[in-house]
Amino acid sequence: MSGLRHRTAARLASCALAALTALTACEAPPRTLAWEPLPAIAPGTPYGLGVSALYAAEAGGALVAAGGANFPDIPAADGGAKRFYDTIWLLAPGADAWGAAGRLPSPAAYGATYALGDEVILAGGASADGSLDAVWALHPAKVRPQSEKQPEDRSGPTDRTDGVLVELLPRLPRPVEQAAAAREGATLYLAGGLSDGTPSTAVYACDADGDRSWRQIAELPEAMVQPVAAAHAGKLYVWGGFSPAEKRALDYGYRYDTASGRWERIGGLPDGGTLTGAAATALPSGLLLATGGVDRAIFTSALRLAPDQVSDYQRQPIEAYRFRRTVWLFDPATERWCLLGESPCTARAGAALVATGRGVALLGGELKPGIRTAENLRTSDLD
């Protein structure tokens, strides 16, 4: 254990001391982001091995994490089965451990998360049986006493937890996973992804202040799986992601004008990288923060492997995949990306990035295909 603690401390030190560089397009001077450790979730359990693609947000001052997936028994390279989880976890401010606060109605991962004050909305995702059309609202601050708990009713709230009220909301028009999520005011967007294994070009919207039903508002110009998105001033921005048809990771995106209903192709990251597998979150300032993700060339090559070559691809050392160490900011007002810096801490795919009142938290994800990390981090050095 002492060796493990030493390696963890060394890794965090390298994260904190990582020198940041900036593109000439950046207006703010570069800074060093100091990443600090957050408690791991459920150490000593299969969940504690680390999960990716979990739902996560801040609500009522607490971090909320739910679901997720990993390979706890047999590695993916050896044909192991992926396990999905349904536990809801809460990390209160100043707490030194996550508390189990209940369960989702079903195990799930790879869905969209929207933070709305003291409420968290989860849309879509996947389970061992395929893509999900479920939409749930989590209310960490609205827990009824045990005597008031009611049987599950799909038309309204249902308390399935010890510390979080779970409300069943209107379902998505179709099951969706690995899609991009964005929000502008009370409007929630969900774009691209997969629907039961089939690439989706659908763009859905929901009025969180209305009846919370979802409707399709547009079709992406092409299918994008694992994209990221932002919304600002009536515009929806979506960046790749990978194209299943062309079997390549995309280095560009699209802008959708909600008033005219028109799409326009736009550039991606200035360094030509992809946002496939990246974690992204909207900051209170209105900027979009994106970290990590896969290497575009390596991932594109992997998409084109024959089935009997995949196992060997998954057995390579972590360094061979070159997961992205970059931290990017997108300013929708100027439509410019800025390289905030680089850090070994962010070299992961499928992580959850959460905007908090004290900065951002980076939860879980994978260090290489099939191998998760239980390391959770936070930084408040974004001002």
C-alpha positions in Angstrom: 0.0 0.0 0.0 2.9 2.4 0.7 4.1 2.0 -2.8 0.6 2.7 -4.2 0.3 5.9 -2.0 3.8 7.0 -3.2 2.9 6.5 -6.9 -0.5 8.3 -6.4 1.3 11.2 -4.6 3.9 11.4 -7.4 1.2 11.5 -10.0 -0.7 14.2 -8.3 2.5 16.2 -7.9 3.2 15.9 -11.6 -0.4 17.1 -12.3 -0.1 20.1 -10.1 3.3 21.1 -11.5 2.5 20.5 -15.2 3.5 23.6 -17.1 0.8 25.0 -19.2 1.2 26.5 -22.7 -1.2 28.8 -24.5 -2.0 29.5 -28.2 -1.4 33.0 -29.4 -5.2 33.2 -29.8 -5.7 33.1 -26.1 -6.3 36.4 -24.4 -5.8 35.2 -20.9 -2.2 34.4 -19.7 -1.4 30.7 -19.2 -1.6 29.3 -15.7 -0.8 26.2 -13.9 -3.9 24.2 -12.8 -3.4 22.6 -9.4 -5.4 19.4 -9.3 -6.2 18.0 -5.9 -7.5 14.5 -5.0 -11.1 13.7 -4.3 -12.1 10.5 -2.5 -12.4 7.4 -4.6 -15.9 5.9 -4.8 -16.4 2.6 -2.9 -12.8 1.4 -2.6 -12.5 -2.3 -2.1 -15.6 -3.1 -4.3 -16.0 -3.8 -8.0 -17.2 -0.2 -8.3 -14.0 1.0 -6.6 -12.0 -0.4 -9.5 -13.1 2.8 -11.3 -15.9 3.3 -13.8 -16.4 5.3 -16.9 -19.3 7.0 -18.5 -21.1 7.8 -15.2 -23.7 10.4 -14.7 -22.4 13.3 -12.6 -23.3 16.8 -11.6 -23.3 19.1 -8.6 -26.7 19.7 -6.8 -27.3 21.5 -3.6 -23.6 21.9 -3.0 -22.9 18.2 -3.2 -21.3 16.1 -5.9 -23.7 13.5 -7.3 -22.4 10.5 -9.3 -24.6 7.6 -10.5 -24.3 4.5 -12.7 -21.2 3.9 -14.7 -19.6 0.8 -16.2 -16.4 -1.3 -16.0 -14.9 -4.7 -16.5 -14.5 -5.9 -12.9 -13.9 -9.6 -13.5 -12.2 -10.4 -16.8 -10.4 -7.7 -18.8 -12.0 -6.5 -22.0 -9.0 -7.8 -24.0 -9.8 -11.3 -22.8 -13.5 -11.1 -23.7 -14.8 -10.0 -20.3 -18.3 -8.8 -19.9 -19.0 -5.1 -19.1 -20.9 -4.5 -15.9 -23.3 -1.6 -15.5 -24.1 -0.1 -12.1 -27.1 1.6 -10.6 -25.9 3.2 -7.3 -26.3 6.9 -6.7 -23.4 8.4 -4.7 -23.2 11.7 -2.9 -20.1 13.6 -1.8 -21.0 16.4 0.6 -18.8 19.5 0.9 -15.8 18.7 3.1 -16.6 15.0 3.3 -13.8 12.4 3.1 -16.0 9.7 1.6 -18.8 9.2 -0.8 -22.1 8.0 0.6 -24.4 5.6 -1.1 -27.7 7.6 -1.5 -29.8 5.0 -3.3 -30.2 3.5 -6.8 -31.3 4.4 -10.2 -34.4 2.5 -11.5 -31.9 0.4 -13.6 -28.2 0.0 -14.1 -27.0 2.6 -16.7 -24.1 4.5 -18.2 -23.2 6.5 -21.3 -26.0 9.0 -20.8 -26.4 12.8 -20.6 -26.4 14.8 -17.4 -27.9 18.3 -16.9 -27.5 20.2 -13.6 -30.4 22.5 -12.8 -29.8 24.0 -9.4 -30.8 21.4 -6.7 -31.9 19.0 -9.4 -30.0 16.7 -11.8 -31.6 15.3 -15.0 -30.3 12.1 -16.6 -31.3 11.4 -20.2 -30.7 8.2 -22.1 -27.7 6.0 -21.8 -27.1 2.3 -22.0 -27.4 -0.9 -20.0 -26.4 -4.5 -20.7 -29.6 -4.8 -22.7 -28.9 -1.9 -25.1 -29.7 1.8 -25.4 -32.1 3.5 -23.0 -34.9 6.0 -23.6 -35.4 6.7 -19.9 -35.2 10.2 -18.4 -34.8 10.6 -14.7 -34.6 13.6 -12.3 -32.6 13.3 -9.1 -33.5 15.4 -6.2 -30.9 15.1 -3.4 -32.6 17.7 -1.2 -36.1 16.3 -1.6 -36.2 13.1 0.3 -39.4 12.0 1.9 -39.4 10.2 5.3 -39.6 6.4 5.1 -43.3 6.5 6.2 -44.2 8.7 3.2 -42.5 6.5 0.5 -44.8 5.5 -2.3 -44.8 2.6 -4.7 -43.2 3.2 -8.0 -45.5 5.1 -10.4 -44.2 5.8 -13.9 -46.4 8.8 -14.2 -44.8 10.7 -11.4 -42.1 10.8 -8.6 -40.9 7.5 -7.1 -38.6 7.3 -4.1 -36.1 4.5 -4.8 -33.4 5.7 -2.6 -32.1 6.4 0.9 -30.9 9.9 0.1 -32.2 11.0 -3.3 -35.7 11.3 -4.7 -35.9 9.9 -8.2 -38.5 11.3 -10.5 -39.5 9.5 -13.7 -39.8 12.1 -16.6 -41.2 11.8 -20.1 -39.1 9.4 -22.2 -36.9 10.2 -25.2 -38.5 9.6 -28.6 -35.9 6.9 -29.1 -33.2 5.2 -27.0 -29.9 7.2 -27.2 -26.5 6.6 -25.7 -23.1 8.3 -26.2 -24.7 11.5 -27.3 -23.7 15.1 -26.7 -25.5 17.2 -24.1 -25.9 21.0 -24.0 -28.1 23.5 -22.2 -29.1 27.1 -22.8 -31.3 28.4 -20.0 -34.2 26.0 -19.6 -33.6 24.3 -23.0 -31.8 21.0 -22.9 -30.3 19.5 -26.0 -29.2 15.9 -26.9 -27.4 15.3 -30.2 -26.0 12.3 -32.0 -24.8 9.1 -30.4 -26.1 5.6 -30.9 -29.6 4.1 -30.8 -29.5 0.4 -30.1 -26.2 0.1 -32.0 -27.3 2.3 -35.0 -25.7 5.7 -35.4 -28.1 8.5 -34.7 -28.3 11.9 -36.4 -31.3 13.1 -34.3 -31.1 16.3 -32.3 -33.7 16.4 -29.4 -34.7 19.4 -27.2 -36.6 19.6 -24.0 -38.1 22.6 -22.1 -37.1 22.0 -18.5 -39.6 24.8 -17.4 -42.4 23.2 -19.4 -43.9 19.7 -19.5 -40.4 18.3 -20.0 -41.3 16.3 -23.0 -38.6 15.7 -25.6 -39.0 16.5 -29.3 -36.8 16.1 -32.3 -35.8 19.5 -33.7 -33.2 18.7 -36.3 -31.0 16.1 -38.0 -27.2 16.3 -37.8 -25.5 16.6 -41.2 -23.8 13.3 -40.3 -23.8 10.8 -37.5 -21.5 11.5 -34.6 -20.8 9.1 -31.8 -19.3 10.5 -28.5 -19.4 14.2 -29.6 -19.4 17.2 -27.3 -21.8 20.2 -27.5 -22.4 23.7 -26.4 -25.4 26.1 -26.7 -25.4 29.9 -26.7 -27.6 32.7 -28.1 -29.8 30.3 -30.1 -26.9 28.4 -31.6 -26.1 24.7 -30.9 -22.5 23.6 -31.5 -21.6 19.9 -31.9 -18.1 18.6 -32.5 -16.9 15.0 -33.2 -17.0 12.4 -32.0 -16.4 9.7 -34.6 -18.1 8.8 -37.8 -19.1 5.1 -37.9 -19.7 5.4 -41.6 -16.3 6.7 -42.4 -14.6 4.9 -39.5 -12.7 7.9 -38.4 -12.5 10.4 -35.5 -13.7 13.8 -36.6 -11.7 17.0 -36.2 -14.5 19.4 -37.0 -18.0 20.3 -35.9 -21.3 21.9 -36.9 -23.2 25.0 -35.8 -27.0 24.8 -35.8 -29.1 28.0 -35.9 -32.3 27.2 -34.0 -34.1 30.2 -35.6 -33.3 29.4 -39.3 -32.9 25.6 -38.9 -29.7 25.7 -40.8 -26.4 23.9 -40.2 -22.9 25.2 -41.0 -19.7 23.2 -40.7 -17.2 24.8 -38.4 -13.6 24.1 -37.4 -12.6 22.0 -34.4 -9.6 22.2 -32.1 -6.8 24.3 -33.5 -4.3 21.5 -33.2 -6.3 19.2 -35.4 -7.2 16.9 -32.5 -10.6 15.2 -31.9 -13.0 15.6 -29.0 -14.0 11.9 -29.2 -14.1 10.5 -25.7 -13.4 13.9 -24.2 -15.1 15.2 -21.0 -16.8 18.6 -21.3 -18.8 20.9 -19.0 -20.2 24.4 -19.3 -18.7 26.8 -16.8 -20.7 29.5 -15.0 -18.8 32.0 -17.2 -20.5 30.5 -20.3 -17.3 29.0 -21.5 -17.1 25.3 -22.4 -14.3 23.3 -20.7 -13.1 20.1 -22.4 -10.5 17.7 -21.2 -8.9 14.5 -22.4 -10.2 12.2 -25.1 -8.5 9.9 -27.6 -5.8 10.5 -30.1 -7.4 11.1 -33.5 -5.0 9.0 -35.6 -4.7 6.1 -33.3 -8.4 5.9 -32.7 -9.2 6.1 -36.4 -6.8 3.2 -37.0 -8.5 1.2 -34.3 -12.0 1.8 -35.9 -10.7 0.1 -39.0 -9.2 -3.0 -37.3 -10.5 -6.5 -38.2 -12.4 -8.2 -35.4 -9.5 -10.6 -34.7 -7.1 -7.6 -34.3 -9.0 -5.8 -31.6 -7.8 -7.9 -28.6 -4.1 -7.2 -29.5 -4.9 -3.5 -29.8 -6.4 -3.5 -26.3 -3.3 -5.2 -24.8 -0.9 -2.3 -25.5 0.6 -0.3 -22.7 -1.2 2.9 -21.6 1.3 5.2 -23.3 0.6 3.6 -26.7 -2.9 5.1 -26.9 -1.7 8.7 -26.4 -4.9 9.8 -24.7 -5.1 13.6 -24.8 -3.5 15.6 -22.0 -5.0 18.9 -23.2 -7.4 21.2 -21.4 -9.4 23.4 -23.8 -11.8 26.3 -23.5 -14.4 27.3 -26.1 -15.9 30.8 -26.0 -19.2 30.8 -27.8 -19.3 34.6 -27.9 -16.2 34.6 -30.2 -16.5 31.0 -31.4 -12.8 30.3 -30.6 -11.0 27.5 -28.9 -8.2 28.2 -26.5 -5.6 25.8 -25.2 -5.6 26.3 -21.5 -2.8 23.8 -20.9 -1.7 20.2 -20.7 -1.7 17.8 -17.7 -1.2 14.0 -17.3 -4.2 14.1 -15.0 -6.6 14.6 -17.9 -5.2 11.9 -20.2 -8.4 9.7 -19.9 -11.4 9.0 -22.0 -15.0 8.6 -20.9 -14.5 10.6 -17.7 -17.2 12.9 -16.2 -16.3 16.6 -15.9 -18.5 18.5 -13.4 -18.7 22.3 -13.0 -19.0 23.1 -9.3 -19.3 26.2 -7.1 -15.6 25.8 -6.4 -14.2 24.9 -9.9 -14.5 21.6 -11.6 -14.3 17.9 -10.7 -13.0 15.1 -12.9 -14.4 11.7 -12.1 -13.3 8.3 -13.3 -12.9 7.4 -17.0 -10.5 5.0 -18.6 -6.7 5.2 -19.0 -6.8 2.8 -22.0 -9.5 0.7 -23.6 -11.2 -1.4 -21.0 -9.0 -0.2 -18.0 -10.7 2.3 -15.7 -9.3 4.6 -13.1 -10.7 5.2 -9.6 -8.9 8.5 -9.3 -11.1 11.5 -8.8 -9.7 15.0 -9.0 -10.8 18.7 -8.6 -9.4 22.1 -9.4 -10.6 25.5 -8.4 -7.8 27.3 -10.4 -10.0 28.5 -13.3 -10.6 32.2 -12.5 
